[in-house]
Amino acid sequence: MGFTSVSRTGIFARRVAPIQVNYLGYLGTMGAEYIDYIIADRVVIPETHHDFYTEKIVHLPNSFQPTDRQRPISDKKFTRAEVGLPQEGFVFCCFNASYKITPDVFDIWMRILKHVHGSVLWLVAGGPIIERNLKNEAAARGVSEDRLIFAQPLPLPEHQARVQLADLFLDTLPYNAGATASDMLWSGLPVLTRIGDTFVGRMAASLLSAIHLPELIVTTPEAYEQTAIELATDPEKLAAFKRRLAENRLTAPLFDTKLFTKHIEAAYFAMYQRYHAKLSSDHIVIPI
């Protein structure tokens, strides 16, 4: 977990292993000479970003993120009424942790709600203080607080069935959805993201690239806002994305667990070969 609480990073500083790799637990460079590699892909760490990492980059050919194509989705059929959603109207959602919601992102979300009549924003419940604060901020921006709805925790299979009531997931920046974006895509819900400059700001773009939906990756706040409004006001366009997502779910690389396993094992073997050939660590590209 990098330089975070109870992470025991000092173990690696003692060089307990001949090859030490930064992967998944800490989404950025360790900035430490005792970590040899970081596993990524060409979206989360493009070649132009190599100089910002002390680790050598191991590029997997699709997404850096492992996924499980056998994860269950509950068969339960939720209704809008039982989860507190209105019977009519477009449902935007974001189930990222509340600390990822910045004032800039929230400003855009509120402008989107103003443009899309009758729409609501479905967020993860974070406790009464967080929910009250977010509602107050909505009201301060001229949006009725009842247009913010909070989803209470559920077991993941049921949550993934519940989110199918939503129409579009709005990602956050500078800290994207990672595992949450994967859950949404597996559930069949399109994810709109704005790509940033850091590993954590490029994760959702990695996933969307690996499921062949690059049109849902935008680069500016203006494009993010406009695309969200277009998808909410053009049912055919949104339906086309949902169809493509359904078609790609089991054919694109993102949820191909066996293919990912092949690539990650090739990465480990490449590092191992370099070590036994007495070569220093270097950037590694795993072929498709």
LUMLO-794200 format. One record per residue (C-alpha): residue number from 1; residue in one letter; x, y negated, z. Coordinates in nm, 4 decimals. Layout:
BEGIN
   k r       c1       c2       c3
 NUM a        X        Y        Z
...
This chain:
BEGIN
   k r       c1       c2       c3
   1 m   0.0000   0.0000   0.0000
   2 g   0.2946  -0.2348  -0.0452
   3 f   0.3483  -0.5193   0.1994
   4 t   0.0160  -0.4788   0.3797
   5 s  -0.0712  -0.3748   0.7330
   6 v   0.0176  -0.0217   0.8468
   7 s   0.1648   0.0563   0.5026
   8 r   0.4989   0.1914   0.6347
   9 t   0.6930   0.0370   0.3484
  10 g   1.0103   0.0726   0.5527
  11 i   1.0136   0.4438   0.4739
  12 f   1.0830   0.3626   0.1096
  13 a   1.3418   0.1031   0.2050
  14 r   1.5365   0.3968   0.3548
  15 r   1.5347   0.5715   0.0147
  16 v   1.3597   0.8883   0.1300
  17 a   1.3249   1.0037  -0.2320
  18 p   1.5544   0.9736  -0.5351
  19 i   1.2680   0.8366  -0.7493
  20 q   1.0232   0.5927  -0.5882
  21 v   0.7175   0.4705  -0.7734
  22 n   0.4634   0.1932  -0.7140
  23 y   0.1231   0.3180  -0.8251
  24 l  -0.2381   0.2295  -0.7433
  25 g  -0.1924   0.1352  -0.3777
  26 y  -0.0318  -0.2043  -0.4448
  27 l  -0.1465  -0.3721  -0.7630
  28 g   0.1557  -0.5876  -0.8398
  29 t   0.5305  -0.5890  -0.8114
  30 m   0.6881  -0.4932  -0.4817
  31 g   0.9791  -0.7239  -0.5606
  32 a   1.2043  -0.4641  -0.3974
  33 e   1.5140  -0.2946  -0.5354
  34 y   1.4192   0.0361  -0.3725
  35 i   1.1084   0.0855  -0.5911
  36 d   1.2200   0.2163  -0.9299
  37 y   0.9021   0.2200  -1.1391
  38 i   0.5473   0.0896  -1.1550
  39 i   0.2862   0.2840  -1.3541
  40 a   0.0680   0.0620  -1.5703
  41 d  -0.0536   0.0184  -1.9279
  42 r  -0.0024  -0.2460  -2.1945
  43 v  -0.3066  -0.4439  -2.0815
  44 v  -0.2382  -0.4804  -1.7091
  45 i   0.1340  -0.5359  -1.7740
  46 p   0.2046  -0.6502  -2.1309
  47 e   0.5665  -0.6566  -2.2436
  48 t   0.5729  -1.0345  -2.2054
  49 h   0.5205  -0.9848  -1.8293
  50 h   0.8097  -0.7424  -1.7719
  51 d   1.0339  -1.0126  -1.6297
  52 f   0.7894  -1.0715  -1.3444
  53 y   0.8395  -0.7183  -1.2100
  54 t   1.1426  -0.5792  -1.0309
  55 e   1.0227  -0.2294  -1.1152
  56 k   1.0692  -0.0756  -1.4575
  57 i   0.7340  -0.0394  -1.6296
  58 v   0.5904   0.2997  -1.7229
  59 h   0.3264   0.2335  -1.9855
  60 l   0.0492   0.4912  -2.0117
  61 p  -0.1158   0.4855  -2.3558
  62 n  -0.4694   0.4031  -2.2397
  63 s  -0.5629   0.2781  -1.8940
  64 f  -0.3469   0.2971  -1.5827
  65 q  -0.6503   0.4055  -1.3783
  66 p  -0.7342   0.7724  -1.3209
  67 t  -1.1016   0.8612  -1.3476
  68 d  -1.3149   1.1661  -1.2777
  69 r  -1.5535   1.2595  -1.5548
  70 q  -1.7278   1.5065  -1.3245
  71 r  -1.8310   1.2541  -1.0595
  72 p  -2.2027   1.2998  -0.9942
  73 i  -2.4709   1.0372  -1.0414
  74 s  -2.7822   1.0971  -0.8352
  75 d  -3.0987   1.1977  -1.0186
  76 k  -3.3001   0.9666  -0.7964
  77 k  -3.5006   0.7119  -0.9914
  78 f  -3.4963   0.3806  -0.8103
  79 t  -3.7575   0.1132  -0.8676
  80 r  -3.6894  -0.2571  -0.8622
  81 a  -3.9322  -0.3032  -0.5764
  82 e  -3.7579  -0.0605  -0.3407
  83 v  -3.4207  -0.2332  -0.3814
  84 g  -3.5615  -0.5850  -0.3521
  85 l  -3.5375  -0.6863  -0.7173
  86 p  -3.8176  -0.8770  -0.8939
  87 q  -4.0373  -0.6788  -1.1284
  88 e  -3.9455  -0.9067  -1.4201
  89 g  -3.6355  -1.0978  -1.5215
  90 f  -3.2748  -1.0330  -1.6165
  91 v  -3.0558  -0.8799  -1.3444
  92 f  -2.6941  -0.9919  -1.3328
  93 c  -2.4869  -0.8135  -1.0743
  94 c  -2.1451  -0.8080  -0.9136
  95 f  -2.0617  -0.5416  -0.6584
  96 n  -1.7072  -0.6627  -0.5970
  97 a  -1.6124  -0.7399  -0.2377
  98 s  -1.7234  -1.0884  -0.1369
  99 y  -1.3653  -1.2097  -0.0841
 100 k  -1.3210  -1.1908  -0.4623
 101 i  -1.5913  -1.4549  -0.5167
 102 t  -1.4153  -1.7892  -0.5596
 103 p  -1.5905  -2.1289  -0.5844
 104 d  -1.4998  -2.1479  -0.9554
 105 v  -1.6574  -1.8099  -1.0298
 106 f  -1.9624  -1.8937  -0.8213
 107 d  -2.0052  -2.2241  -1.0071
 108 i  -2.0207  -2.0355  -1.3365
 109 w  -2.2636  -1.7783  -1.1998
 110 m  -2.5005  -2.0504  -1.0826
 111 r  -2.4896  -2.2239  -1.4210
 112 i  -2.5688  -1.8897  -1.5850
 113 l  -2.8709  -1.8420  -1.3574
 114 k  -2.9934  -2.1897  -1.4457
 115 h  -2.9696  -2.1109  -1.8179
 116 v  -3.1411  -1.7721  -1.7967
 117 h  -3.4950  -1.8315  -1.6742
 118 g  -3.6140  -1.5839  -1.4117
 119 s  -3.2762  -1.4140  -1.3755
 120 v  -3.1295  -1.3015  -1.0446
 121 l  -2.7840  -1.2169  -0.9153
 122 w  -2.7487  -0.8850  -0.7322
 123 l  -2.4528  -0.8727  -0.4944
 124 v  -2.3131  -0.6292  -0.2420
 125 a  -2.4346  -0.6846   0.1124
 126 g  -2.1535  -0.8230   0.3244
 127 g  -2.3286  -0.9027   0.6498
 128 p  -2.5591  -1.1865   0.7557
 129 i  -2.2916  -1.4567   0.7731
 130 i  -2.1597  -1.3898   0.4212
 131 e  -2.5097  -1.3637   0.2776
 132 r  -2.6224  -1.6856   0.4462
 133 n  -2.3153  -1.8715   0.3241
 134 l  -2.3632  -1.7551  -0.0349
 135 k  -2.7307  -1.8509  -0.0288
 136 n  -2.6411  -2.1926   0.1081
 137 e  -2.3850  -2.2375  -0.1701
 138 a  -2.6455  -2.1412  -0.4303
 139 a  -2.8876  -2.3972  -0.2899
 140 a  -2.6143  -2.6619  -0.2932
 141 r  -2.5778  -2.5959  -0.6658
 142 g  -2.9487  -2.6295  -0.7328
 143 v  -3.0331  -2.2576  -0.7433
 144 s  -3.3050  -2.1130  -0.5211
 145 e  -3.1538  -1.8846  -0.2598
 146 d  -3.4089  -1.6127  -0.3327
 147 r  -3.2351  -1.5556  -0.6670
 148 l  -2.9469  -1.3967  -0.4763
 149 i  -3.0289  -1.0392  -0.3743
 150 f  -2.8066  -0.8148  -0.1653
 151 a  -2.7672  -0.4395  -0.2080
 152 q  -2.7255  -0.2396   0.1118
 153 p  -2.4645   0.0398   0.1218
 154 l  -2.5571   0.3769  -0.0260
 155 p  -2.3585   0.6950  -0.0959
 156 l  -2.1758   0.6475  -0.4269
 157 p  -2.3877   0.8919  -0.6349
 158 e  -2.7033   0.7062  -0.5274
 159 h  -2.5425   0.3653  -0.5741
 160 q  -2.4476   0.4588  -0.9301
 161 a  -2.8076   0.5569  -0.9976
 162 r  -2.9329   0.2344  -0.8388
 163 v  -2.7109   0.0044  -1.0458
 164 q  -2.8812   0.1281  -1.3607
 165 l  -3.1558  -0.1205  -1.2708
 166 a  -2.9103  -0.4015  -1.3488
 167 d  -2.8554  -0.5438  -1.6959
 168 l  -2.4996  -0.6818  -1.6875
 169 f  -2.2080  -0.6749  -1.4437
 170 l  -2.0257  -1.0072  -1.4050
 171 d  -1.6623  -0.9585  -1.3057
 172 t  -1.4535  -1.1895  -1.0881
 173 l  -1.1201  -1.3644  -1.1447
 174 p  -0.8404  -1.3919  -1.0298
 175 y  -0.9138  -1.0523  -0.8696
 176 n  -1.1007  -0.8224  -1.1094
 177 a  -1.3094  -0.5181  -1.0400
 178 g  -1.0981  -0.2023  -1.0533
 179 a  -1.2626   0.1126  -0.9198
 180 t  -1.5910  -0.0798  -0.9091
 181 a  -1.5703  -0.1535  -1.2826
 182 s  -1.5052   0.2141  -1.3457
 183 d  -1.8143   0.3043  -1.1413
 184 m  -2.0262   0.0571  -1.3380
 185 l  -1.9094   0.1841  -1.6774
 186 w  -1.9616   0.5454  -1.5705
 187 s  -2.3162   0.4490  -1.4725
 188 g  -2.3757   0.3013  -1.8181
 189 l  -2.3700  -0.0656  -1.7150
 190 p  -2.1759  -0.3083  -1.9393
 191 v  -1.9075  -0.5118  -1.7638
 192 l  -1.8171  -0.8652  -1.8714
 193 t  -1.4680  -0.9705  -1.7610
 194 r  -1.2332  -1.2631  -1.8029
 195 i  -0.8716  -1.1517  -1.8352
 196 g  -0.6159  -1.3215  -1.6143
 197 d  -0.2399  -1.3437  -1.5754
 198 t  -0.1755  -1.0836  -1.3050
 199 f  -0.2159  -0.7096  -1.2639
 200 v  -0.5297  -0.7525  -1.0517
 201 g  -0.6655  -1.0034  -1.3005
 202 r  -0.6347  -0.7641  -1.5932
 203 m  -0.7727  -0.4375  -1.4520
 204 a  -1.1237  -0.4548  -1.5933
 205 a  -0.9807  -0.5476  -1.9335
 206 s  -0.7705  -0.2314  -1.9173
 207 l  -1.0812  -0.0211  -1.8561
 208 l  -1.2855  -0.1924  -2.1276
 209 s  -1.0018  -0.1450  -2.3759
 210 a  -0.9846   0.2254  -2.2921
 211 i  -1.3573   0.2667  -2.3458
 212 h  -1.3417   0.0710  -2.6736
 213 l  -1.5469  -0.2334  -2.5708
 214 p  -1.2966  -0.5162  -2.6218
 215 e  -1.5698  -0.7674  -2.7073
 216 l  -1.6599  -0.7763  -2.3370
 217 i  -1.3155  -0.9170  -2.2549
 218 v  -1.2961  -1.2960  -2.2753
 219 t  -1.0105  -1.5360  -2.2104
 220 t  -1.1708  -1.8619  -2.0974
 221 p  -1.4350  -1.9618  -1.8413
 222 e  -1.6387  -2.1183  -2.1226
 223 a  -1.6444  -1.7934  -2.3200
 224 y  -1.7356  -1.5991  -2.0037
 225 e  -2.0321  -1.8243  -1.9339
 226 q  -2.1496  -1.8357  -2.2945
 227 t  -2.1193  -1.4583  -2.3440
 228 a  -2.3171  -1.3861  -2.0276
 229 i  -2.5946  -1.6180  -2.1427
 230 e  -2.5949  -1.4714  -2.4951
 231 l  -2.6225  -1.1150  -2.3671
 232 a  -2.9032  -1.2127  -2.1295
 233 t  -3.1027  -1.3901  -2.3985
 234 d  -3.0409  -1.1491  -2.6865
 235 p  -3.1882  -0.8099  -2.5881
 236 e  -3.0778  -0.6429  -2.9119
 237 k  -2.7163  -0.7474  -2.8646
 238 l  -2.7110  -0.6194  -2.5074
 239 a  -2.8827  -0.2965  -2.6094
 240 a  -2.6159  -0.2417  -2.8753
 241 f  -2.3429  -0.2654  -2.6103
 242 k  -2.5300  -0.0217  -2.3876
 243 r  -2.5623   0.2239  -2.6763
 244 r  -2.1914   0.1964  -2.7542
 245 l  -2.1052   0.2464  -2.3894
 246 a  -2.3245   0.5567  -2.3756
 247 e  -2.1617   0.6927  -2.6915
 248 n  -1.8071   0.6144  -2.5759
 249 r  -1.8490   0.7357  -2.2201
 250 l  -1.7447   1.0929  -2.2988
 251 t  -1.5479   1.0332  -2.6199
 252 a  -1.3207   0.7349  -2.5469
 253 p  -1.0022   0.7863  -2.3407
 254 l  -1.1161   0.6126  -2.0208
 255 f  -1.3103   0.9059  -1.8760
 256 d  -1.1042   1.1810  -2.0399
 257 t  -0.9536   1.3230  -1.7211
 258 k  -0.7610   1.6005  -1.8953
 259 l  -0.5988   1.3541  -2.1352
 260 f  -0.5063   1.1232  -1.8482
 261 t  -0.3540   1.4170  -1.6601
 262 k  -0.1421   1.5008  -1.9642
 263 h  -0.0147   1.1426  -1.9850
 264 i   0.0576   1.0949  -1.6133
 265 e   0.2449   1.4248  -1.5999
 266 a   0.4478   1.3177  -1.9034
 267 a   0.5321   0.9972  -1.7160
 268 y   0.6530   1.1867  -1.4107
 269 f   0.8584   1.4205  -1.6277
 270 a   1.0198   1.1300  -1.8143
 271 m   1.1295   0.9715  -1.4852
 272 y   1.2583   1.3074  -1.3645
 273 q   1.4554   1.3669  -1.6834
 274 r   1.6274   1.0283  -1.6604
 275 y   1.7269   1.0923  -1.3003
 276 h   1.8769   1.4354  -1.3748
 277 a   2.0582   1.2934  -1.6768
 278 k   2.2134   1.0437  -1.4310
 279 l   2.0533   0.7536  -1.6172
 280 s   1.9318   0.4450  -1.4361
 281 s   1.5607   0.3688  -1.4385
 282 d   1.4333   0.1954  -1.7511
 283 h   1.1046   0.1060  -1.9149
 284 i   0.9165   0.4135  -2.0377
 285 v   0.6404   0.4312  -2.2985
 286 i   0.4252   0.7437  -2.2999
 287 p   0.2961   0.8222  -2.6491
 288 i  -0.0689   0.8885  -2.7203
